[in-house]
């Protein structure tokens, strides 16, 4: 896949510097490292050609030489064309955005058909450009440090997670994220994967006939600790798990539900089956949809999608191979008619819930929240991405932050990890991404954890200020009632 990369250096560097000067310095001095991650590890945007690999033909960095000349050699060595964008006004305003837009449009009409345009900037001024690229059927990938607008996020085909960029591309926090097993981004333990493959080889070796893939998938789920049907150890699907190592010298066939055979002992299947276990795929989907509706109907709180996936596999083992051709549980679930059930994929691998049943207690961390708070909180969450936690959960989270910065020097990634661990030990439903969002919001609001104060009331009010700013940017009307609700939600008071 032919790609063109455009880096608004001032924007990315200043955004990272607000979060952690060390991260900003590594971004500026080691661009070859994060370029290697972008090319070899970053997933491709949706609708990219099957089997495609990213090839970055154009690398341009737009940089103010008056302020950042010292970083120029690093980008030269990483193969970047550097476009000087000095300050043109007394306020330090540069022409970076104009240069980038003109270059993007120029390449859009170039005889070399660029499939993907990668924009590294949080500047929402690029929103019209992203939409134009979409109209011309080009893929767009965006790295935006901070809190990009909802319109900007929605206009990109792929939004690079900034925490993932800091951890993996910049090389901070090498510890694999130990998030709930429903999350698809968790990295599997090598011994878990090895155990799964050993079990499959053993099953095929002991069988006189080819072994159906559904049987192997069910066997792994039953006997390999840490493996679940929603994430498959971080590979997203059973097929992804198989493809990660291959089954050689065994042969894998995906026809008619799929099977694995030993070519020395087993004959190849004579032809694909149209149905699996005598059940048509449409009937399996209808049964899964009915099961989801029934499980949510009898539950008083949201159900983790990871749990639903495992339960469904138990009833329909043939789904374990590729989720009825959808590849992942999420895509399969979204293809079902499960009304009135809704899915929330914003955190911890997703939840299924019935919005008509005590919506405030269902979504806001499964905790009681003031009546009438949910609609405004949900609207603000959809626009800004702020975690949907209950007021009591926010208060506890702020308390853990206060305790950690008393005991340790603040560092964005390390503090976030420790606070996440404290939340987990306390049974608080807060993910690492939730913690990092809150910390970033406080930092961008100018809060200095080294100076304090860091009590829950202060942190809640400062985060509320950040949410107000983001809400106004998204054109949410902040009347007196909404403003009071934000304070109740985040700061625990109505003052």
N, C-alpha and C positions, 0 to 999 in steps of 0.2 A: 504494500500500500504506500503510495507516494505521499509524503507529508511535508509540510512547510511550517516551521516554528518561528514565532515572533515573541520576543521577551521584552516586556516593559520593565527594564531593570530597576528603575527608581521606584516603581510601584511595588514590585515583589520584595525588593530589599528593605524598603521602609516598613512594609507590612510585617515581614519576619522580624525586623529589629524591634518592633513594638512588643512582639511576643517573647523573643529571646535573641540578644545580640550574637550569641554563639551560632545559632541557626543561620542568621543572616550572613555572618562571616563565611560559614561553610558554603552557603549557596553562591556567594560571590567569588570565592577562591578555588572552588572545586567543581566547576560546571561539568567537567568530563564525567564525574561520578554520577550526578543526577541525570545527565544525558544518557548514560548507559542504562540506568534504571528505566527511563522513559522509553527507550527503544526496545529493551529486552524483557521488561517485567510489567509495564503498564498495560492494562487490558485495552482492547480496541473499542472504539465507539460502536453503538448499535448499528446494524445494517452494513457493517464492514464486510467485504468479500470473504467467504468462507475460506479458512486456511491462510488468510493474508498475514503478512508480517510487516511491521512498521519500518519504513526506510525514509529517514529525514533528509530530504534533498536540499532544503533551504534552512539555514540557521541564522537568524538575525537577532542581534541584541541592540536595543535602543537605549543609549546611556548618556547621561549628562557628564561630559569630561571635566567640567569645572569642579564637580563634587566627587566623582567616582573614577578618576583616571587611574588610580592605583590598582583597580580590578581589571583593567583592559587586557594585560598579558594573559590572564587566566582564560578569558573567553577566546582570545586569539588561538591559544594552544588547543582549545576544545573545538576548533573549526568553525567559529562564529564569524559572520560578517558584522562588524560593529558600525552602527549608524550614530554619529555624534548628534546629540540633541541638547545643546546648551540652553541655559535659561534666557528667555527673551523679554522678561518683565522684571520689575524690581521685586516682585513677590516670589520670583524663582520659577514661574510657569515656563515649561518647555513645550516643544511642538511634537512630542513623542507620539501622541494619539493620532495626529494628522499624518505623520510619516508612516505609522503602522497601517492606517486605513488605506492610504494610497498604494502602499506596497501589496497589501492583501488583494485589493481590487485589480492591481496589475497582474498578479499571479493567477487570479481567478480567470483571466482571459488569455493566459499564456498558452502556447501550443503544447507544453507539457501539462497533461491533465493531473492536477494535484487533487488527490482523493481526500486528504485531511488537512485542516488548518488548525494548528495548535497555538492558542493565545494565552500567554502568561501575564495576566493583569486582572485586577479586581475592578477596573474602571468600567462602570455600567454604560459609558459612552459607546462601547463596542457592541452593545446589544443590536442595533440596526444592522451592523456588519454581519453578525452571526446569523441573523434572520435572512439576510441576502444570500449568504453561503448556503443556507438550508434550501432556499428557493432554487438555487443552482445545483441542488443534489450533491452537495459536498458535506463531508463529515466535519464536525467541529469538536475540539477538545479544549477545555479551559482549566487553567490553574489560577485560582483567585484566593489570595491570602486575606483573611478577615471575614467580613460578612457581606458577600455579594448579594445584589438585589435579586428578588424572586424572578423578575423578568429576565435578568441576565442568566440566572441558573437554568431557567426553562428554555432558553434559546440555544443552549449548548447540548450537543449529543452526549458528551461525556464530561462530567465535572470531576476533576481530580480532587480526591479527599486531601485536605491540607495536612491532617494528622498523619495520613499514610505517606504523604510526601516527606514530611519531617522525619518520620521514623525510618522509612525504607530508602527513599531517594537521597536524603542527606545523611543517613546513617546514624541517627539518634535512636536510643531506646531499642536495642536489638532484641529485647525479650519479646517472644511471640505473645500476642494478645490473648490472654486466657479469658475470653468472653464466653457467655452462655453458648452451649453447643448448637443452638439453632442458628447462630450467626454464620454466614457463608464465608466470611473473610478470615476465620481462624486458621492458623497453619497447623497441620496435623503433626503429632509426634511421630518421628521416624519409626519407632518401634510399633506404633499402632498400625501404620500402613504395612510394615513388614509382616505383622501378624495376620492382617487381612489377606495378603497375597499368599502367605504360607497355607492358610486355611483353604483358600480356593484351589491351590495346586494339589493339596491333599485330597480334597473332595473329588476333583477330576481324576486323580490317580487311582482312587478306590472305586470309581464308578465304571460299570461295564459298558455304559452308553454315554454319549455327550450329555453334559450337565446344563440344564436351562440356566440362563443368567439370573432369572428371577429367584431360583433356588439358591444360587450363590450369594445374591444380595441379601436374601432373608437370613442365610447362615451367618453372614458377617454381622448383620444387625443384632443377631441373637447372642453371638459368642465373642465379639470383639469389643471390649470396653472402650468408651469414648467415640464410637462411631454411631452416627444417627442418620436418618433418612432425609433430613432437611439439608444438611451441609456436606455429608460424606467426607468428613475429616478435612474440610476446607477446599475440596475440589469441586463442590457445587452439585455434582451428579455422580451416579454410579459409573457412568461411562467415563467421566473425567478422572475418576479414581483409577479405572483400568488403564486408561491412556497414559497416566502419569508414569507407569513403569512397563506396561505391556505384559503379556502372559506367555511370551516365548519360553520353550518351544511349542507350547500349546497354541491352538488356533481358535480365534474368537469370531463368531458369526453373529451379526445383528439382525439377520432375517427372521421374520416370524416370531419376534419376541426374544430371539438370541439364544446362543448356547456356546459352551466352550468344550472342545474335544482334543484328545491326544491323537495326532495324525497317525501314530504308530499302532494304535489300538482301536480307534473309533472311525466309523465311516461318516463322511460328510452328510448333512441333512439333504434329503431328496428335493425339497422345495420349501418355500416359505409358507408358514401357516397364516391364515387370514385372521384367526382368532387365537387368543391365548387361553388355555385351560377351558376352551369351549365358551368363553365369554367375550362378547363383542366389546371393543374399546369404548364405544359410546355408552354401553351399559355400565362399564366400570366407572366412567366419569360421573354418570348419574348417581351411582351408588355412593361414590365418594362425596358428591355434593350433598346428598341426603344425610350422610353421616356427619359432615361438618355442621350442617344446620341443627341436627339433633344434639350434638355435643355442646354447641354454643347455647342452645335453648335451655338445656338443663344446668348450665353453669352460671353461677352468680357473678363471675368475673371473667375478664378476657382469658383466652387460652393461647398459650405459646404455640406458634406455628410449628416449631420443632416437635412438640408433643403430638400435634395433630398429624404430622407427616408420619411419625412412627406408628401411630394407631392405624392410619389408613393402610400402610404397608402390611401391617398384621392381617388386615381383612382382604387386601388385594395385593398379594406378593408380586404379581407381574408388573406392577407400577414401579418397582424398585429399580428396574433397568434404566428407563429414560422418561418416567412420568408421562406415559401415553404419547410419547413423541415430543413432549414439551421441553425435556432436558432437565429442568429444575422444578422443585416443588412450588416455588413462587409463580412461575409461568403457568404451571398446571392449575394452581389454585385460582389464579386470575382468569383462567379460561372457563371456570365453572359458574353456573348460575346458583349462587348460594343465598340470594336475597331472603331475608333482610340482613344477613351477616355481612360485615365489612372487614377488610384487612388493613392493619396499620403496620407498615414496614419500616417505620422511622427509627426503630431501635431494637436491639436484642433479638434480631432474627425475625421479628414480626409477631403480631397478635391478631387473633380473630375475635370479633366482638359483635354484639347486637346493640346498635346505637339507641334503641328505644328502651333499653334496660339500664336505668341509673347511670346515664352517660358520664356524669361528673366523677362518680366513684370508679367507673370502669377505666377511664383513660388517664386520669390524673394520678397515676401511680397506685391504683387500687386503694386509694385512701379517700376518706370523706373530704369533700371540698364544699365551700359555701355555695348554696343553691344560686344558680345564675352565673357562676364563674366560668363554667365550661365553654359556652359559646364564644366568649371573647378570647379565652385562652386558646381555643382551637383555631380561631381565625389568625391570631398572632403567631401561633406555631406554624401554620401552613405558609405564612408569608415570610417569617424570619428563620424558621428552623429551631427555635428555642425548645429545649426538652419539655415534654408534657408531664411534669412531675406535680404532685400535690403540694400545697403550701407547707404542710408538715415535713414532707420529704426535702423540699428546698431548705427549710430551716435546719434539718439534720445535716444536709450536705454542706451548708455554710459552716456549721459547727465543726465538721471534720476538716474543712479547709483551714479554719482558725487553729485547730489543734496541730495540724501538720506544719504550718508555717511558724508555729511557736517552737517546734522541735527540730525543724530542718530549714536550711536555706532554700528559698523559693527557686525552683527551676521548672519551667512549664511542663516538660515531659515527665520528669521524675516526680514532681508534686502530683500531677494528674494520676500517675500510676499508683502512688501510695494512697491517695484519697479514694481512688476506685477500690483498692483493696480494703480500706476501712469500711466503705459502704457495703461491700460484699460480706464482710464479717458480721455486719450489723443486720444483714438481710434486707438492705435497702435496694430497691430495683433501679439502680443507677449504673449506666454503662460507662466505659472509658470515654466514649465520644461525648456523652452528656457532661461529664466532668470537664473535659477540654473545652467544650462550648462555653461553659460558665466562666472558666479561667480566662479564656480569650476575651469574652465580653467585658470582664473586669479590667483586663489589661488595656484594651482599646478605649476604655472609659478613662484611662489615665491612673488607675489605682496602682499604688506601689506597695506590694506585700511586705517589703522590707521595712517600710515606715509605718504601715497600718493607718488607723485601727482595722482589725480584721474580724471583728465580732459579727455574728450573723445579721444583726440589724443593719450595720453599715454596708456589708456586702450585698444584702438584699436590696437596699435602696440604690446602690450604684448599678447593680444589674438591671434594676427597674429603669434607671435613666438610660442605659444602653438599649433596652427594649423599646422605650419611647422613641428614641432616635431612629431605630430600625423600622418601627411601625410607621412613623411619619414619612420616611423615605418610600415605604410601600403604599402610601396614600390611605392608610387606615385612619379613620376619624377618631381622634382621642378626645371624646367628650368627657365631662366630669365623671360619669359612671365608669367609663372604660379606664380612665386614668386611676380611679380608686381601685378598680378590680385588679389592675397590674400590681399596685402596692399590696393589696391583700394577698395576691398570689405569690409574689416574690419576697416581699418584706414583712408579711405577716401583720400588717396594720392597714387602716383605712384613712390614715392621716395624710 
